[in-house]
Amino acid sequence: MQGLGREGQDTIRDHDDPEVRDAALIAAAQRVEHHEIAGYGTVVTCTRLLGHGDAATLLNTTLHEEGGTDEIFTGLSRGINVEAMLR
């Protein structure tokens, strides 16, 4: 996760064009979300296997929230990516 954070900082430093920078930052944010989704998915499975249904339900709610955030980033990237490609 620290590496992904550094990558985001590098993106800000390396791209002067606002649309290109925004597209790169959205992509970096999505990589963080995907990492979180993978982690929550694993923990949900483990808690279910261990018989902790209530915990699994709560963690699954968070997993779905992370998926929703990823969808928001995908929607944002559609417009920004077109703008960035035109640069």
Number of C-alpha atoms within 10 A of each C-alpha: 10 8 8 14 13 12 15 19 13 12 18 17 10 11 13 10 11 14 19 22 19 20 23 21 19 21 17 19 18 19 15 17 19 15 15 17 19 13 12 20 17 12 17 22 13 13 16 14 11 10 10 12 13 11 14 21 14 11 18 17 14 17 21 14 13 19 16 13 15 20 14 13 17 14 11 14 20 11 12 18 17 13 15 17 10 8 9
